[in-house]
Amino acid sequence: MPRPRKCRRVCCLPWNLTFGPLGDRAAEDSVIMSVDEYETIRLIDQMGFTQEECAAQMNVARTTVQGIYNDARKKLADVLVNAKSLVIQGGDYTLCDSREETCACGGCRKHRGGEQQK
């Protein structure tokens, strides 16, 4: 019997859950990215965390983050190169409770009082 999957801690859900090409070329296909894959992209690429720091933030092993991050990057490449739409939904995650002692990122909108990222 396999081990049960551990929920990944996520600071907040994204503002927008669907992205796609504009103009004449409407996306015919879509790619689904899980919320935990979105969180690894946010923490590593936008916030500048290392994979180890990201793993600590999400409460999982570094190797788990590495796998999630690789999957997320492949999906983003597929969306950009093949003009597909991106839908963020699902995954094994739990939202953090907004307490600084349990959430070290400090950059999500929960910790900035709800303001949108710039």
C-alpha positions in Angstrom: 0.0 0.0 0.0 1.5 3.4 -1.0 2.2 6.1 1.5 -0.6 8.8 1.7 0.3 12.0 0.0 1.3 14.9 2.2 -0.6 18.1 1.7 1.6 21.0 0.6 1.3 24.3 2.4 0.3 27.1 0.1 0.1 30.8 1.1 -2.8 31.9 -1.0 -4.6 31.0 -4.2 -3.8 33.0 -7.4 -5.8 36.1 -8.3 -6.6 34.6 -11.7 -7.1 30.9 -12.4 -7.2 30.9 -16.2 -4.7 32.4 -18.7 -4.5 32.1 -22.4 -3.5 33.7 -25.7 -5.2 36.9 -26.9 -6.3 37.9 -30.4 -7.2 35.8 -33.4 -5.5 32.7 -32.1 -7.8 31.4 -29.4 -6.5 28.5 -27.4 -8.0 25.2 -28.5 -6.3 23.1 -25.9 -5.7 23.8 -22.2 -3.1 22.7 -19.7 -4.1 22.1 -16.0 -1.6 23.2 -13.4 -2.2 22.3 -9.8 -2.2 24.9 -7.1 1.0 23.4 -5.5 2.7 23.6 -8.9 1.7 27.2 -9.1 3.1 27.8 -5.6 6.5 26.3 -6.5 6.8 28.7 -9.5 5.7 31.6 -7.3 8.2 30.8 -4.5 11.2 29.8 -6.6 10.9 32.1 -9.7 9.1 35.1 -8.4 10.2 35.2 -4.7 13.7 33.9 -5.3 13.6 31.0 -2.9 15.9 28.0 -3.3 14.4 24.6 -3.7 15.3 23.9 -0.1 13.7 27.1 1.2 10.6 26.3 -0.9 10.4 22.8 0.5 10.5 24.2 4.1 7.8 26.8 3.2 5.6 24.1 1.7 6.3 21.6 4.4 7.6 18.8 2.1 10.9 17.3 1.1 13.3 19.1 -1.3 13.1 16.2 -3.8 9.3 16.6 -3.8 9.6 20.3 -4.6 12.1 19.5 -7.4 9.6 17.1 -9.0 6.7 19.5 -8.6 8.8 22.4 -10.0 10.0 20.4 -13.0 6.4 19.4 -13.9 5.2 23.0 -13.5 8.0 24.3 -15.9 7.1 21.7 -18.5 3.5 22.8 -18.4 4.4 26.5 -18.7 6.6 25.7 -21.7 3.8 23.8 -23.3 1.4 26.7 -22.7 3.8 29.3 -24.2 5.2 27.4 -27.1 2.0 25.8 -28.3 -0.4 28.7 -27.5 -2.5 26.8 -25.1 -4.6 28.1 -22.2 -3.5 27.5 -18.6 -6.0 26.6 -15.9 -4.9 26.5 -12.3 -6.9 24.0 -10.2 -6.7 21.1 -7.8 -3.7 19.5 -6.2 -2.8 18.3 -2.7 -2.6 21.5 -0.7 -3.7 23.3 2.4 -3.8 27.0 2.8 -1.7 28.6 5.4 -3.4 30.4 8.3 -1.7 33.8 7.8 0.5 33.6 10.9 4.1 34.8 10.2 5.6 32.1 12.4 4.2 29.4 10.1 4.6 31.3 6.8 8.0 32.7 6.0 7.3 34.0 2.5 5.9 37.4 3.7 5.1 38.2 0.0 1.7 36.8 -0.4 -1.3 39.0 -0.3 -2.4 37.6 3.1 0.7 39.2 4.6 0.4 42.4 2.7 -3.2 43.0 3.8 -4.9 41.8 0.6 -3.1 44.2 -1.9 -2.4 42.9 -5.3 1.2 42.0 -6.3 3.0 44.4 -8.6 
